[in-house]
Amino acid sequence: MKRMIRVAVCCGVLFCGTLQAQDLDAQLEWQQRVELGTVVNGIVGRVNVTAGEPVTRGALLVELDQRPLQARLVKAVAQKEAAKQQMDEAKRELDRSLELYDRTLLSDHERQLAEIDVAKADAYLRGAEAELILIKLTREYSRIKAPFNGRVLVVNVQQGQAVVNYLQIMPLVVMVNDREMKAVTAVDSEMAARLRPGQAAKVGVHGEWLPGVIQSVGLEPLAGSGTPRHYRLVVGFKTPRGQQLRLGEKAVVRIDG
């Protein structure tokens, strides 16, 4: 009987040990951080945001001067209209040629020339349509919009500044998603083997425990981790409403046993 009690006590201690939560020191990182630029060269026409300003997805942040692009658009529209008229005329001429050919009043060579004219007109029209699409895309690319809800971190451009991207695209605005953050810590190989992406965790920050989800468990040891080796653990969580968290702030990741 005493032996059974002793075994039960030992099993209870082991079971409780597996349920014990483990707290790990961590640091906060941005969930998303993007450098926004444009492939279009031009002069900055408008800057609608400042550093630290919250923005919503789709908000216009920076816009290049639209006047040169508008002029190119007007030209492309006119060229497309001219190409369409040429195409219509070439088709009418082909119909007339085919009618004369059926009446044996036109040679094979003349009929073929009319068909070639239609093919040329069609190619010209397609080229004009493609050019118009490219101009519209260029106008779209000349406007930098917020790709997600977040906050402007850095504005590297001012109204009137020239943007030239021949060799490298210049980052005009840096944005972060401050509504979702991630806590980054390190775990040894034994703990890493027990953790899986999607597993629930908690993040302690500013005296509050927040629900989180493990996003990734590193497969390569961290540089300089020494012995035993440690691996990067990332836990994502939502920023509490009304709070402003910052990169590099200290946090605690709690993993239930």
C-alpha positions as CSV (number, residue, x, y, z in Angstrom):
1,M,0.0,0.0,0.0
2,K,2.8,2.4,0.9
3,R,4.5,1.5,-2.4
4,M,1.4,2.4,-4.4
5,I,1.1,5.7,-2.6
6,R,4.7,6.5,-3.3
7,V,4.3,5.7,-7.0
8,A,1.1,7.8,-7.2
9,V,2.9,10.8,-5.6
10,C,5.8,10.5,-8.1
11,C,3.4,10.3,-11.1
12,G,1.5,13.3,-9.8
13,V,4.7,15.4,-9.6
14,L,5.6,14.5,-13.2
15,F,2.1,15.2,-14.4
16,C,2.1,18.6,-12.8
17,G,5.5,19.3,-14.2
18,T,4.2,18.8,-17.8
19,L,1.4,21.3,-17.1
20,Q,3.6,24.0,-15.7
21,A,3.8,27.1,-17.9
22,Q,7.2,28.3,-19.1
23,D,7.9,32.0,-19.4
24,L,10.5,33.2,-21.9
25,D,11.9,36.7,-22.2
26,A,11.1,38.2,-25.6
27,Q,11.3,41.3,-27.7
28,L,8.6,42.8,-29.9
29,E,9.0,43.1,-33.7
30,W,6.7,44.4,-36.4
31,Q,4.4,41.9,-38.0
32,Q,4.7,43.7,-41.3
33,R,7.2,46.3,-42.4
34,V,7.4,47.5,-46.0
35,E,9.4,50.0,-47.9
36,L,7.1,51.6,-50.6
37,G,8.5,53.1,-53.8
38,T,7.6,53.5,-57.4
39,V,9.0,52.3,-60.7
40,V,8.0,55.5,-62.3
41,N,10.3,58.5,-62.6
42,G,9.0,62.0,-62.1
43,I,8.5,64.9,-59.7
44,V,6.6,64.4,-56.4
45,G,3.3,66.3,-56.7
46,R,1.8,65.5,-53.3
47,V,2.8,64.0,-50.0
48,N,-0.3,63.3,-47.9
49,V,1.2,61.7,-44.8
50,T,3.7,62.4,-42.0
51,A,5.8,60.0,-39.9
52,G,3.8,58.4,-37.1
53,E,0.4,58.9,-38.8
54,P,-2.1,56.0,-38.8
55,V,-3.5,55.1,-42.3
56,T,-6.0,52.7,-43.7
57,R,-5.6,50.3,-46.5
58,G,-5.8,52.0,-49.9
59,A,-5.1,55.5,-48.6
60,L,-3.1,57.7,-51.0
61,L,0.3,58.4,-49.4
62,V,2.5,59.9,-52.2
63,E,1.6,60.9,-55.7
64,L,3.9,62.0,-58.6
65,D,3.0,65.0,-60.7
66,Q,0.2,63.7,-63.0
67,R,0.5,66.3,-65.8
68,P,3.1,64.5,-67.9
69,L,1.2,61.3,-67.5
70,Q,-2.1,62.9,-68.3
71,A,-0.6,64.3,-71.6
72,R,0.6,60.8,-72.5
73,L,-2.8,59.4,-71.7
74,V,-4.5,61.9,-74.0
75,K,-2.1,61.1,-76.8
76,A,-2.6,57.3,-76.3
77,V,-6.4,57.7,-76.5
78,A,-6.1,59.7,-79.7
79,Q,-3.8,57.1,-81.3
80,K,-6.2,54.3,-80.3
81,E,-9.1,56.2,-82.0
82,A,-7.1,56.8,-85.1
83,A,-6.1,53.1,-85.2
84,K,-9.7,52.0,-84.8
85,Q,-10.8,54.3,-87.8
86,Q,-8.0,52.8,-89.9
87,M,-9.1,49.3,-89.0
88,D,-12.7,50.1,-89.9
89,E,-11.6,51.5,-93.3
90,A,-9.4,48.5,-94.0
91,K,-12.3,46.2,-93.3
92,R,-14.6,48.1,-95.6
93,E,-11.9,48.0,-98.4
94,L,-11.4,44.3,-97.9
95,D,-15.2,43.7,-98.2
96,R,-15.2,45.7,-101.5
97,S,-12.2,43.8,-102.7
98,L,-13.8,40.4,-102.0
99,E,-16.9,41.4,-103.8
100,L,-15.0,42.4,-106.9
101,Y,-12.9,39.3,-106.6
102,D,-16.0,37.1,-106.6
103,R,-17.1,38.9,-109.8
104,T,-13.7,38.2,-111.3
105,L,-13.0,41.9,-111.5
106,L,-10.0,41.8,-109.1
107,S,-6.8,39.7,-109.2
108,D,-5.5,37.4,-106.5
109,H,-2.7,39.8,-105.8
110,E,-5.0,42.7,-105.2
111,R,-7.2,40.7,-102.9
112,Q,-4.1,39.6,-100.9
113,L,-3.0,43.2,-100.6
114,A,-6.4,44.2,-99.1
115,E,-6.1,41.3,-96.6
116,I,-2.6,42.5,-95.7
117,D,-3.9,46.0,-95.1
118,V,-6.4,44.6,-92.6
119,A,-3.7,42.7,-90.8
120,K,-1.5,45.8,-90.6
121,A,-4.5,47.9,-89.3
122,D,-5.3,45.2,-86.7
123,A,-1.7,45.2,-85.5
124,Y,-1.6,49.0,-85.3
125,L,-4.9,48.9,-83.3
126,R,-3.6,46.3,-80.9
127,G,-0.4,48.2,-80.4
128,A,-2.4,51.4,-79.6
129,E,-4.6,49.5,-77.1
130,A,-1.5,48.0,-75.4
131,E,0.1,51.5,-75.2
132,L,-3.0,52.8,-73.6
133,I,-3.0,50.0,-71.0
134,L,0.7,50.7,-70.2
135,I,0.0,54.4,-69.7
136,K,-2.9,53.7,-67.3
137,L,-0.6,51.3,-65.4
138,T,2.1,53.9,-65.2
139,R,-0.4,56.4,-63.7
140,E,-1.4,53.7,-61.2
141,Y,2.2,53.0,-60.3
142,S,2.8,56.7,-59.8
143,R,0.5,56.8,-56.9
144,I,1.7,55.1,-53.7
145,K,-1.1,53.7,-51.6
146,A,-1.2,52.0,-48.2
147,P,-1.1,48.2,-48.7
148,F,-2.7,47.5,-45.3
149,N,-4.0,49.2,-42.2
150,G,-1.1,50.5,-40.2
151,R,1.1,53.4,-39.4
152,V,3.6,55.5,-41.4
153,L,7.1,54.9,-39.9
154,V,9.2,57.1,-42.2
155,V,8.6,59.6,-45.1
156,N,11.7,60.0,-47.2
157,V,10.4,62.4,-49.8
158,Q,9.0,66.0,-50.1
159,Q,6.8,67.8,-52.6
160,G,8.8,68.9,-55.6
161,Q,11.6,66.3,-55.1
162,A,12.7,64.4,-58.2
163,V,12.3,60.6,-58.2
164,V,14.8,58.8,-60.4
165,N,14.9,55.0,-60.3
166,Y,17.3,54.0,-63.1
167,L,19.5,51.8,-61.0
168,Q,17.6,51.2,-57.7
169,I,14.1,52.0,-56.5
170,M,14.1,54.7,-53.9
171,P,11.9,53.9,-50.8
172,L,9.7,56.9,-50.4
173,V,7.5,55.7,-47.5
174,V,8.1,53.0,-44.8
175,M,5.0,51.5,-43.3
176,V,4.4,49.1,-40.5
177,N,1.4,47.1,-39.3
178,D,1.2,48.1,-35.7
179,R,-2.2,46.5,-35.2
180,E,-0.5,43.1,-35.1
181,M,2.9,42.4,-33.6
182,K,5.1,39.5,-32.9
183,A,7.1,38.5,-29.8
184,V,10.4,36.9,-30.7
185,T,12.4,34.7,-28.2
186,A,14.7,31.7,-28.2
187,V,14.1,28.1,-27.1
188,D,16.4,25.1,-26.7
189,S,16.2,22.1,-29.0
190,E,14.1,20.1,-26.5
191,M,11.4,22.8,-26.3
192,A,11.6,23.5,-30.0
193,A,10.7,19.8,-30.7
194,R,7.5,20.1,-28.7
195,L,6.2,23.3,-30.4
196,R,4.3,23.6,-33.6
197,P,3.1,26.6,-35.7
198,G,-0.5,27.3,-34.9
199,Q,-0.1,26.3,-31.2
200,A,-1.7,28.7,-28.7
201,A,0.6,30.8,-26.5
202,K,0.4,34.0,-24.5
203,V,2.3,37.3,-24.7
204,G,2.8,39.4,-21.6
205,V,3.3,43.1,-22.4
206,H,2.7,46.3,-20.4
207,G,1.4,44.2,-17.5
208,E,-1.3,42.4,-19.6
209,W,-1.5,38.9,-20.9
210,L,-2.6,38.7,-24.6
211,P,-3.6,35.6,-26.6
212,G,-1.1,34.7,-29.3
213,V,-0.3,32.0,-31.8
214,I,3.0,30.4,-32.6
215,Q,3.9,31.5,-36.1
216,S,7.3,29.7,-36.6
217,V,9.8,27.6,-34.8
218,G,13.4,28.0,-36.1
219,L,15.1,25.1,-37.8
220,E,18.6,26.6,-37.6
221,P,20.4,27.6,-34.4
222,L,20.7,31.2,-33.6
223,A,24.2,32.7,-34.3
224,G,26.2,32.9,-31.1
225,S,23.7,30.8,-29.1
226,G,26.4,28.6,-27.7
227,T,25.7,25.3,-26.1
228,P,23.0,24.1,-25.8
229,R,21.8,25.5,-29.1
230,H,18.8,27.8,-29.2
231,Y,16.3,28.4,-31.9
232,R,14.1,31.4,-32.9
233,L,10.5,31.2,-31.7
234,V,8.0,33.7,-33.1
235,V,4.5,34.3,-31.5
236,G,2.0,36.6,-33.2
237,F,-0.7,38.6,-31.4
238,K,-3.0,41.5,-31.9
239,T,-2.2,44.9,-30.4
240,P,-4.8,45.9,-27.7
241,R,-7.1,48.7,-28.8
242,G,-5.8,52.0,-27.7
243,Q,-2.2,50.8,-27.0
244,Q,0.8,51.8,-29.1
245,L,3.5,49.1,-28.9
246,R,7.0,49.7,-30.3
247,L,9.8,47.8,-31.9
248,G,12.2,46.4,-29.4
249,E,10.0,46.6,-26.3
250,K,10.4,43.8,-23.8
251,A,7.8,41.1,-23.5
252,V,7.2,37.6,-22.1
253,V,6.1,34.6,-24.0
254,R,4.3,32.0,-22.0
255,I,4.1,28.5,-23.3
256,D,1.7,26.1,-21.4
257,G,3.3,22.7,-20.7
